[in-house]
Amino acid sequence: MKTYRKTFSQRELMIIYPDFIAYNAQSGKNETVPATAYALGLRAKLDAEQGWHKSLSNVALDGVLGISADIWWSLQGKDTDASDLNAHHVTTLIKRGGFYTRTRTAQILADMIAEAHFSYMDKTLTPLLVKDVVDGINRKGMQLVTSGRLLGFSCWYDPADNPKETLREGQAHIRYKYTPVPPLESMGLIQTFTDEYFAVFNQLG
C-alpha cells in the first residue's frame, strides 16, 4: 500500500486502507464494504455538524463490525502499522474509536476568500479598493481564528508582488498566511521518578 501511494503526487488524494466489514441485511452476511464510501459520508456529516476544519481522524463510525485486514495500533506506540501507514500518507482504520487537514483547509480557505471578494472584480483598481479587500480578508481570517478553525491568520499587500507593469493591466496580488488546526495524532507521555513528594512528611512535625 505504501508503494501504491507513491504512484500519486496529488496532495488532495486520500488513500484509505483497509476496507470495513459490515453486515449486509439483504444477504444476511458480513461483507467487505469500501472504506471510501464511509469516508465520504463522514466528511459530509462533519462539514455539516462541526465544520470543514475537523478531520476524519479518530472519529467513531456506526454500522461497521471490523476491518478487512489486521492493522496493529497502540495508543502510546510509534512503531505500529497504523503509524507507519500514516507516515507514508495512507489513512488507515483502527478498531478503537490524516493528516489531510492542511490540504482541506487550504482548499476551503481559498474558495471562501475568492467567493467573499468576487464583488470587487471589475471595480476601479485604487489603493482604497485594495485596502478594503485586505481588511475584509483579515476580518474573515480572524473570525476563523476566533471560531477555532484556524490557529492564526494574516493578510497583507506587498509592493514587491505588484510592479507597475501588472497594476497597469489591472492585476493586483495579495498575500495571506495561516496556520491550520491539526488533529492530535500522537501524544507521548514522559515519566519521571522524583523524591520531592516525600516533603509531605514535613507536615507531620
Summary of the structure (lengths in Angstrom):
residues: 205
radius of gyration: 24.3
end to end distance: 65.3
largest distance: 84.3
contacts: 467
relative contact order: 0.12
helix: 40%
strand: 16%
